[in-house]
Amino acid sequence: MPSCQAINCVNERGKCGKSFFEIPDPLKSSEKRKLCKLWIDHLRNDKLKIETFVWSKGRVVCEEHFEQDCFERNLMAESLGFKSGRLTLKPGAVPTLVKPGPGVADRQKERTSTKIFQEKRRKAQLRSSVTAFVNTKEKSSNKRTLSESTDSKATKPKKFKSSTAVHPQQSDDISFENVPVHAEQHDKLPLLTIPEILPCGHPCEVCRKIKGDENVLVFDHSYSKSKAEVDTSSEIQHASSSETPAKKDKPIFISSTPLKTDFQKCAVEPIFTPVHILDESFVSLTQEDDPEDVDYSLSVDQVESDSDNFENDISTCYTEEQKLIKENKFIVFESAIDTLINKLKCNICECPVDPDDIVKDLSNGTVITITANCTSGHIVVKWSSQPFLGKMPVGNLLVSAATLFCGQTYSHISQFAEFCNLQYISHTTYNKIQRQYLMPVVQHTWSLLQEVELKKIKEQNRQIRLAGDGRCDSPGFSAKYCTYSLLDIETQRIITFVVVKVTETGSSSKMEVEGFRRCMTLLLDMGFRIEVLATDRHVQIRSIMKKEFPEVQHQFDVWHLCKSIKKKLTLKAKGKGCEDLNHWMKSICNHLWWCASNCGGDKDILEESWISIVNHTVDIHSFEGKFFKQCAHTPIEPEVSDTKKWLVKDSKAHKALKEVVLDKRLRKDIRQLNEFCHTGNLEVFHSLLLKYTPKRQEFDNDQMWTRTALAVIDHNLNQNRGQKVNKDGEKAYKLVCPKATGQWVAKPVFNNKNYQWVFAMIENVLVQKETMTLPVKERAQEGNIAPLPVPSKSALIQKHFSRFEKSS
């Protein structure tokens, strides 16, 4: 992995969770060379010199060496309280936060394989010393003995499996004293005897307190003994400590596992088997290392991988809700759970679990709760597969949030669960969670994002240039909902939207007009100044703009007008003698885009340049005009002109072209393209809206608004993504062949979307479940959109007649 090039910095990309930035390439321009020299001077790396510097993607600097004002701010992400992903440097930023010290050439980095080898040797030495201590302790213990069968297996202890049963109150008044260790192997590392152990084998609170002591070295975790054995154990400890007093200035080791000689044989046989003391899951603290011994030249913290350190650091700063979200989840088969349950034994009588006395509760959605009893009737374990928030399993909340936030519907996910025979929540539970927890969070998130967008516009004190368009939830004139959105052309983000229901207007054809009026009125009432509004050539919206909003300049979308012209030309080209128009179709559409983008805002130049296409198609490039008198292209060479399929002047195809180009209504509408506005990004949003509100699925009014808000959030937070760069540092493209044209084209590949906002919303869902801070909107009685009242069901059944039934 590439590492940071700054002096005394060991951060590596992909392991420390930080953002890295490539050193500027000095060969691109003189400005880049100056900036590269500033970077190298501040990094203080002896290996980096501007004269010999060769740019590569591996020469990077981490974010720690930049001032906070060197990064671009994402106000939307800050308002939601989460990071926006990878940090972005401002142009001209320089890494100035570099620690002084010797150059990188003086710093030696040790190989990871060497670290692992040294750590293994260190564990082996510790293992041998502990084993020697165990043998010494077993020989010196006379009071506590086990049975002969247990002694015969002393050299091969079994694995211990802790139980989850409830045990009596543990005693906290347990004292610890130092005991001698083997003089030959471990004379400098005294051990502390483990606390007394209860028959259940659970860790006690005393050993947990000991773990916080800096002078105590804990192998794994301590266990508690029965209180009746404390006195006997203490006597042995005092006797042993009197022989060889422990040194107080050295760290103390605590054995994490009980030894065979640590237990007394009682009336009830212990249900556990001793754990091997050489279990690899021990944790060691720092100790005094011999500088001349290579085996002890590294501490445990140094040999831990950077990725593990990063995960541990992150886990300590997670909230409880974030831990529930980040925790791994698995699909577990019921047979696997039964296998684990049947291996348990009772902590009281050591009886096995009764297979006929296992109660499984599957009535709470995605969670399973198991209560297992032994053959004697004691409760062995009561276990749930998920944590709870109140009385609700966390899994129910997470799957409901994931279903809605990824744009899926309950019917799709529930059918997937049915085919896999997965336990899933009911439709009623999903609707309840959606209305009480999910919808308020989505509404709150969108209100924050909208407030940030509108606040930025007010701070800039600029007039807004908007693009608006409507989208119905079904084709034709049978739509139930219409979503009208207004997009800021400068930022390409949607700043407001409304969802109109057909019952509010009485006709589906009036919903788009009503949505447009509401959006415009909302912004104007808030005091915003709208300079330009671009829409399609909707007749009713055109009329409203003239009557109700005359101060706003109304522009038409270039893409919609070009689509209309292409449709008319395609119809003309189907006529006899007009087939040559097919060769000029693409050129005519491109000419319209060129005219709109190069008119400089002048409507007369725009109109005259558009009309010139009727002369260009017949190989006439100079003509009469007030502003536009000749074609703007370079002179066409004769050999190129001979290959063109020019139209014959006043031919049938040429006359058909003139009918379309010189149409009075079209020329009038083209004059409203002078600002070169287009709603292409709104069409992209409408395509994204299909993910969240598919037209084949019906939703109520609140669900439709919520899903539309999710689509808007997704669109806004993933806008203006940069283009991907391949391994060679070049911009990435993909080759596609559209079905409409059949011609291969290259399209840019953009960076992947960032869905960090989804996890922030899921976290807010868990907070909403615990606190119910956000208000919950009650579902309104919407009624049926049918114009007639509902007749009786029996009357309709009597009138029912099928044409496929044979008459008797």
VEXMIRO-566741 format. One line per 5 residues: number of its first residue (from 1); their letters; for each residue x, y, z of C-alpha. Coordinates in steps of 0.2 Angstrom, whole numbers. Example, Ala and Ser with C-alpha at 12.3 -4.5 7.8 and 13.67 -1.06 7.14 Angstrom:
REM residues 2
1> as> 62 -22 39 | 68 -5 36 $
This chain:
REM residues 808
1> mpscq> 0 0 0 | 6 18 -4 | 13 27 12 | 13 45 16 | 29 54 10 $
6> aincv> 30 66 24 | 44 64 36 | 41 54 52 | 23 48 45 | 19 30 44 $
11> nergk> 1 31 38 | -3 20 24 | -17 21 11 | -31 9 15 | -26 5 33 $
16> cgksf> -28 20 43 | -44 26 37 | -38 43 31 | -39 52 15 | -23 53 4 $
21> feipd> -18 66 -9 | -6 64 -24 | 9 75 -25 | 6 87 -40 | 14 82 -56 $
26> plkss> 27 95 -61 | 27 90 -79 | 9 96 -82 | 12 114 -81 | 23 128 -73 $
31> ekrkl> 10 131 -60 | 10 112 -55 | 29 112 -54 | 29 127 -42 | 16 119 -32 $
36> cklwi> 25 102 -32 | 41 111 -26 | 31 119 -11 | 25 101 -7 | 42 93 -7 $
41> dhlrn> 50 108 3 | 37 106 17 | 37 87 17 | 56 87 22 | 59 70 14 $
46> dklki> 77 67 9 | 72 56 -5 | 61 69 -13 | 69 82 -24 | 61 93 -37 $
51> etfvw> 75 89 -49 | 73 70 -49 | 55 69 -44 | 44 57 -55 | 26 58 -52 $
56> skgrv> 16 42 -48 | 0 37 -39 | 10 30 -25 | 18 46 -20 | 4 53 -8 $
61> vceeh> 2 63 7 | -11 60 21 | -24 72 27 | -15 75 44 | -2 87 36 $
66> feqdc> -15 99 29 | -24 114 39 | -42 112 41 | -46 126 29 | -37 117 15 $
71> fernl> -52 106 12 | -68 109 3 | -83 109 15 | -99 99 12 | -113 109 21 $
76> maesl> -126 96 17 | -115 82 25 | -111 93 40 | -129 97 43 | -133 78 44 $
81> gfksg> -119 75 56 | -109 63 45 | -93 63 34 | -96 66 16 | -83 53 11 $
86> rltlk> -66 57 4 | -60 74 8 | -56 86 -7 | -42 98 -7 | -44 116 -12 $
91> pgavp> -34 122 -27 | -16 127 -22 | -17 119 -4 | 0 114 3 | 4 102 17 $
96> tlvkp> 12 113 31 | 9 102 46 | 24 91 46 | 34 86 61 | 52 90 62 $
101> gpgva> 65 76 64 | 77 66 54 | 74 62 35 | 65 46 29 | 81 39 24 $
106> drqke> 86 37 42 | 70 28 46 | 71 9 44 | 54 0 41 | 54 -18 46 $
111> rtstk> 46 -31 36 | 29 -38 42 | 35 -56 40 | 49 -52 53 | 37 -44 65 $
116> ifqek> 26 -60 64 | 41 -71 67 | 47 -62 82 | 30 -61 89 | 28 -80 88 $
121> rrkaq> 45 -83 96 | 39 -71 110 | 23 -81 113 | 33 -97 113 | 45 -91 127 $
126> lrssv> 30 -85 137 | 21 -102 134 | 36 -112 140 | 38 -101 156 | 19 -103 160 $
131> tafvn> 20 -121 157 | 34 -123 169 | 25 -113 182 | 10 -125 180 | 20 -140 183 $
136> tkeks> 28 -133 198 | 12 -128 205 | 4 -145 202 | 18 -154 211 | 17 -142 226 $
141> snkrt> -1 -143 229 | -6 -156 242 | -23 -150 248 | -33 -149 232 | -33 -165 222 $
146> lsest> -44 -171 208 | -49 -189 204 | -37 -202 197 | -46 -201 180 | -43 -182 180 $
151> dskat> -25 -184 185 | -22 -196 171 | -27 -183 158 | -18 -169 166 | -6 -167 152 $
156> kpkkf> -20 -165 139 | -33 -153 146 | -50 -150 137 | -57 -134 130 | -68 -125 141 $
161> kssta> -85 -119 136 | -93 -105 147 | -111 -106 151 | -125 -93 150 | -135 -98 165 $
166> vhpqq> -138 -87 179 | -127 -90 194 | -127 -84 213 | -121 -67 219 | -102 -66 217 $
171> sddis> -91 -60 231 | -80 -45 228 | -70 -46 244 | -56 -57 236 | -38 -53 239 $
176> fenvp> -24 -57 228 | -6 -60 232 | 10 -63 222 | 16 -81 221 | 33 -88 216 $
181> vhaeq> 36 -94 198 | 49 -106 191 | 66 -99 195 | 74 -106 180 | 62 -100 166 $
186> hdklp> 52 -85 173 | 61 -78 188 | 58 -60 183 | 39 -62 179 | 29 -66 195 $
191> lltip> 11 -72 192 | -5 -68 202 | -16 -82 206 | -33 -82 198 | -49 -77 208 $
196> eilpc> -60 -90 216 | -72 -98 203 | -90 -102 205 | -96 -118 198 | -105 -109 184 $
201> ghpce> -88 -103 177 | -93 -85 174 | -81 -71 174 | -82 -61 190 | -82 -42 192 $
206> vcrki> -66 -43 202 | -56 -49 187 | -64 -36 176 | -57 -23 188 | -40 -30 188 $
211> kgden> -40 -28 169 | -40 -10 171 | -24 -10 182 | -8 -5 172 | 3 -17 182 $
216> vlvfd> -7 -32 178 | -4 -43 163 | -20 -52 159 | -20 -67 147 | -38 -68 142 $
221> hsysk> -51 -66 156 | -52 -72 173 | -65 -83 181 | -72 -83 198 | -71 -97 211 $
226> skaev> -83 -103 224 | -82 -93 240 | -79 -108 250 | -62 -111 242 | -55 -93 245 $
231> dtsse> -47 -97 262 | -38 -113 256 | -32 -104 241 | -26 -89 251 | -16 -100 263 $
236> iqhas> -7 -108 248 | -4 -91 241 | 4 -85 258 | 14 -100 260 | 21 -99 242 $
241> ssetp> 24 -80 243 | 34 -82 259 | 47 -93 250 | 50 -82 235 | 44 -64 237 $
246> akkdk> 38 -56 221 | 46 -40 215 | 34 -25 215 | 42 -15 202 | 38 -28 188 $
251> pifis> 21 -31 179 | 10 -44 186 | 3 -59 176 | -14 -66 178 | -18 -83 172 $
256> stplk> -34 -81 161 | -39 -99 163 | -42 -111 178 | -30 -125 181 | -35 -142 186 $
261> tdfqk> -27 -140 204 | -38 -124 206 | -54 -134 210 | -60 -144 224 | -69 -160 222 $
266> cavep> -87 -157 229 | -103 -166 230 | -109 -159 213 | -96 -162 199 | -91 -146 190 $
271> iftpv> -99 -145 174 | -85 -137 165 | -68 -144 158 | -52 -134 161 | -47 -123 147 $
276> hilde> -29 -125 140 | -18 -111 147 | -9 -109 131 | -25 -102 122 | -20 -90 108 $
281> sfvsl> -33 -77 114 | -22 -69 127 | -18 -51 128 | -1 -45 135 | 4 -27 141 $
286> tqedd> 20 -18 139 | 35 -25 149 | 54 -20 150 | 62 -26 134 | 81 -31 133 $
291> pedvd> 87 -19 119 | 100 -32 114 | 87 -46 112 | 79 -46 95 | 65 -57 101 $
296> yslsv> 59 -43 113 | 63 -28 102 | 44 -27 98 | 29 -24 109 | 12 -32 105 $
301> dqves> 5 -15 100 | 19 -13 87 | 16 -30 79 | -3 -27 77 | -8 -23 60 $
306> dsdnf> -14 -5 55 | -31 -11 50 | -34 -19 67 | -29 -3 76 | -40 7 64 $
311> endis> -55 -5 68 | -52 -4 87 | -50 15 86 | -66 16 77 | -76 5 88 $
316> tcyte> -72 15 103 | -79 31 95 | -95 23 89 | -112 27 97 | -123 12 102 $
321> eqkli> -134 15 87 | -118 15 75 | -112 -1 83 | -129 -10 80 | -128 -4 61 $
326> kenkf> -109 -9 59 | -110 -26 67 | -109 -40 55 | -125 -50 53 | -126 -68 46 $
331> ivfes> -139 -80 39 | -139 -95 52 | -149 -111 48 | -160 -118 62 | -150 -135 62 $
336> aidtl> -134 -126 66 | -143 -117 81 | -150 -134 87 | -132 -141 86 | -126 -128 98 $
341> inklk> -140 -129 110 | -139 -148 111 | -120 -147 116 | -125 -137 132 | -126 -144 149 $
346> cnice> -134 -138 165 | -124 -128 176 | -132 -135 192 | -134 -154 189 | -123 -156 173 $
351> cpvdp> -137 -164 164 | -139 -162 145 | -152 -152 137 | -169 -160 135 | -173 -160 116 $
356> ddivk> -191 -160 120 | -190 -146 132 | -183 -132 120 | -195 -118 117 | -192 -108 101 $
361> dlsng> -202 -91 99 | -203 -86 81 | -217 -74 83 | -207 -58 84 | -202 -55 66 $
366> tviti> -183 -58 61 | -178 -63 79 | -178 -81 87 | -179 -83 106 | -174 -100 113 $
371> tanct> -177 -106 130 | -169 -123 134 | -171 -134 149 | -161 -149 155 | -168 -166 158 $
376> sghiv> -170 -161 177 | -180 -146 173 | -167 -132 176 | -166 -118 164 | -150 -120 154 $
381> vkwss> -151 -105 143 | -162 -91 137 | -155 -83 122 | -161 -71 108 | -153 -69 91 $
386> qpflg> -154 -50 91 | -153 -36 103 | -169 -26 107 | -173 -8 108 | -187 -8 121 $
391> kmpvg> -198 -23 115 | -193 -22 97 | -179 -32 89 | -166 -22 81 | -167 -33 66 $
396> nllvs> -185 -28 62 | -180 -10 62 | -165 -12 51 | -173 -23 38 | -188 -11 37 $
401> aatlf> -176 4 35 | -165 -5 22 | -180 -10 12 | -187 8 11 | -170 17 9 $
406> cgqty> -164 6 -5 | -180 9 -15 | -187 -8 -13 | -205 -13 -8 | -211 -25 5 $
411> shisq> -219 -36 -8 | -202 -39 -16 | -192 -42 0 | -205 -53 8 | -206 -64 -7 $
416> faefc> -187 -66 -7 | -188 -71 11 | -202 -83 7 | -192 -91 -7 | -177 -93 5 $
421> nlqyi> -189 -98 20 | -182 -84 30 | -191 -77 45 | -197 -60 41 | -209 -47 48 $
426> shtty> -227 -45 43 | -234 -32 32 | -243 -24 47 | -226 -23 57 | -218 -15 42 $
431> nkiqr> -231 -2 39 | -231 2 58 | -212 4 58 | -212 14 42 | -225 27 48 $
436> qylmp> -218 29 66 | -199 29 63 | -195 29 44 | -206 43 37 | -202 56 51 $
441> vvqht> -183 53 48 | -185 55 29 | -195 71 31 | -183 78 44 | -168 74 33 $
446> wsllq> -175 82 18 | -180 98 28 | -162 99 33 | -155 97 16 | -168 109 8 $
451> evelk> -164 122 22 | -145 121 18 | -148 123 -1 | -160 138 1 | -148 146 14 $
456> kikeq> -134 145 2 | -144 154 -12 | -149 168 1 | -131 170 6 | -125 172 -12 $
461> nrqir> -139 184 -15 | -141 178 -33 | -156 176 -44 | -161 158 -47 | -161 150 -64 $
466> lagdg> -173 135 -63 | -178 120 -73 | -195 112 -70 | -203 97 -76 | -217 85 -70 $
471> rcdsp> -218 66 -69 | -234 55 -68 | -234 39 -59 | -242 30 -74 | -243 33 -93 $
476> gfsak> -258 41 -102 | -272 50 -93 | -275 38 -79 | -261 44 -67 | -265 45 -48 $
481> yctys> -250 56 -43 | -239 69 -52 | -222 74 -45 | -216 92 -50 | -198 97 -46 $
486> lldie> -188 113 -48 | -170 111 -51 | -156 124 -49 | -147 125 -65 | -131 132 -57 $
491> tqrii> -129 118 -44 | -140 105 -53 | -148 101 -37 | -167 100 -34 | -172 113 -22 $
496> tfvvv> -191 109 -20 | -204 97 -26 | -223 93 -23 | -233 78 -25 | -251 81 -32 $
501> kvtet> -265 68 -31 | -278 67 -44 | -292 70 -32 | -285 87 -28 | -287 93 -46 $
506> gsssk> -301 82 -53 | -291 77 -68 | -274 69 -71 | -270 82 -85 | -271 96 -73 $
511> meveg> -259 89 -60 | -243 95 -68 | -250 113 -69 | -255 113 -51 | -238 106 -45 $
516> frrcm> -229 119 -55 | -240 133 -48 | -237 127 -30 | -218 126 -32 | -217 143 -40 $
521> tllld> -228 151 -27 | -218 143 -13 | -201 150 -18 | -208 167 -22 | -217 168 -5 $
526> mgfri> -200 164 3 | -193 180 -5 | -182 172 -19 | -179 181 -35 | -182 169 -50 $
531> evlat> -173 175 -66 | -176 161 -78 | -187 146 -78 | -185 132 -91 | -198 120 -95 $
536> drhvq> -205 109 -109 | -218 117 -121 | -233 114 -110 | -247 125 -116 | -255 128 -100 $
541> irsim> -239 132 -91 | -234 144 -105 | -251 153 -102 | -248 153 -83 | -231 161 -85 $
546> kkefp> -238 175 -95 | -252 179 -83 | -246 175 -66 | -227 176 -67 | -223 189 -81 $
551> evqhq> -207 195 -72 | -199 178 -74 | -191 174 -91 | -198 158 -98 | -187 147 -108 $
556> fdvwh> -190 131 -117 | -179 115 -115 | -168 112 -130 | -169 93 -128 | -188 93 -128 $
561> lcksi> -189 105 -144 | -176 95 -153 | -186 79 -149 | -201 87 -157 | -192 92 -172 $
566> kkklt> -184 75 -175 | -202 67 -173 | -209 78 -187 | -194 75 -198 | -195 56 -196 $
571> lkakg> -214 57 -201 | -209 68 -216 | -195 56 -221 | -208 42 -223 | -216 50 -238 $
576> kgced> -212 45 -255 | -197 55 -262 | -192 62 -245 | -180 47 -240 | -165 58 -241 $
581> lnhwm> -170 67 -225 | -165 52 -215 | -147 56 -219 | -149 74 -212 | -159 70 -197 $
586> ksicn> -144 70 -185 | -136 85 -192 | -152 95 -191 | -153 91 -172 | -135 95 -169 $
591> hlwwc> -138 112 -178 | -152 116 -166 | -140 113 -151 | -126 124 -160 | -138 138 -163 $
596> asncg> -144 139 -145 | -127 138 -138 | -119 151 -149 | -132 164 -151 | -125 174 -136 $
601> gdkdi> -143 177 -129 | -148 186 -145 | -165 179 -151 | -163 186 -169 | -147 178 -172 $
606> leesw> -154 162 -165 | -168 162 -177 | -158 167 -192 | -145 154 -189 | -158 141 -187 $
611> isivn> -166 145 -204 | -149 144 -213 | -151 125 -212 | -163 125 -227 | -148 133 -238 $
616> htvdi> -134 122 -230 | -143 106 -235 | -143 111 -253 | -125 116 -253 | -128 135 -252 $
621> hsfeg> -117 142 -238 | -119 161 -242 | -136 169 -241 | -145 185 -237 | -149 189 -219 $
626> kffkq> -148 203 -207 | -137 195 -194 | -132 178 -200 | -126 179 -219 | -116 163 -221 $
631> cahtp> -112 147 -213 | -100 147 -198 | -91 131 -203 | -74 131 -213 | -75 130 -232 $
636> iepev> -79 112 -238 | -66 104 -249 | -72 98 -266 | -68 80 -262 | -78 81 -246 $
641> sdtkk> -92 89 -254 | -94 76 -267 | -97 63 -254 | -111 73 -246 | -129 68 -250 $
646> wlvkd> -135 86 -254 | -153 89 -256 | -159 95 -273 | -166 113 -271 | -185 114 -272 $
651> skahk> -186 95 -272 | -200 86 -263 | -188 82 -248 | -182 100 -248 | -199 107 -247 $
656> alkev> -204 95 -233 | -188 101 -224 | -194 119 -226 | -211 115 -220 | -204 109 -203 $
661> vldkr> -190 122 -201 | -200 138 -207 | -215 134 -197 | -221 150 -188 | -225 142 -172 $
666> lrkdi> -208 133 -171 | -199 149 -176 | -208 158 -161 | -203 144 -149 | -185 143 -155 $
671> rqlne> -183 161 -149 | -186 155 -132 | -170 145 -133 | -158 160 -132 | -152 156 -114 $
676> fchtg> -148 138 -119 | -157 130 -104 | -160 111 -104 | -168 100 -91 | -158 84 -95 $
681> nlevf> -153 82 -77 | -171 82 -72 | -174 68 -84 | -160 59 -75 | -169 62 -59 $
686> hslll> -185 55 -66 | -175 39 -71 | -169 38 -53 | -186 41 -47 | -192 24 -55 $
691> kytpk> -180 15 -42 | -190 22 -28 | -207 24 -35 | -209 11 -48 | -225 14 -59 $
696> rqefd> -231 -4 -57 | -233 -2 -38 | -246 8 -30 | -243 19 -14 | -253 30 -3 $
701> ndqmw> -250 49 -2 | -237 49 12 | -228 34 5 | -227 43 -12 | -220 59 -4 $
706> trtal> -207 49 7 | -200 39 -8 | -199 55 -19 | -190 63 -5 | -178 49 -4 $
711> avidh> -175 50 -23 | -171 69 -21 | -159 66 -7 | -150 53 -17 | -149 64 -32 $
716> nlnqn> -143 79 -23 | -130 71 -12 | -122 62 -27 | -122 76 -39 | -107 83 -48 $
721> rgqkv> -97 67 -46 | -80 67 -54 | -75 56 -69 | -66 40 -64 | -48 38 -68 $
726> nkdge> -40 22 -73 | -23 15 -67 | -14 25 -80 | -21 41 -74 | -32 43 -89 $
731> kaykl> -51 47 -88 | -62 31 -89 | -74 28 -103 | -86 14 -108 | -91 9 -125 $
736> vcpka> -110 7 -127 | -121 4 -142 | -138 12 -140 | -153 2 -148 | -160 18 -155 $
741> tgqwv> -145 22 -166 | -136 6 -167 | -119 16 -167 | -105 13 -155 | -101 28 -144 $
746> akpvf> -90 32 -129 | -97 37 -113 | -88 44 -97 | -88 33 -82 | -91 43 -66 $
751> nnkny> -86 39 -48 | -97 28 -38 | -111 35 -28 | -109 38 -9 | -122 31 2 $
756> qwvfa> -116 36 18 | -131 47 21 | -141 30 22 | -132 24 37 | -134 41 45 $
761> mienv> -153 40 42 | -153 22 49 | -145 28 65 | -158 42 66 | -171 28 65 $
766> lvqke> -164 19 80 | -164 36 89 | -182 39 84 | -187 22 91 | -179 26 108 $
771> tmtlp> -184 44 110 | -199 47 98 | -192 65 96 | -199 68 78 | -218 69 77 $
776> vkera> -227 55 69 | -240 60 56 | -256 50 57 | -263 42 41 | -277 52 33 $
781> qegni> -292 44 27 | -289 46 8 | -304 37 1 | -306 30 -16 | -302 40 -32 $
786> aplpv> -317 33 -41 | -330 46 -46 | -344 34 -41 | -348 28 -23 | -344 9 -20 $
791> psksa> -360 -2 -23 | -363 -17 -12 | -352 -32 -15 | -367 -45 -17 | -375 -34 -31 $
796> liqkh> -359 -34 -41 | -357 -53 -38 | -374 -56 -45 | -370 -46 -61 | -353 -55 -63 $
801> fsrfe> -353 -64 -80 | -338 -73 -88 | -337 -75 -107 | -327 -91 -105 | -340 -100 -96 $
806> kss> -351 -112 -106 | -370 -109 -105 | -380 -124 -98 $
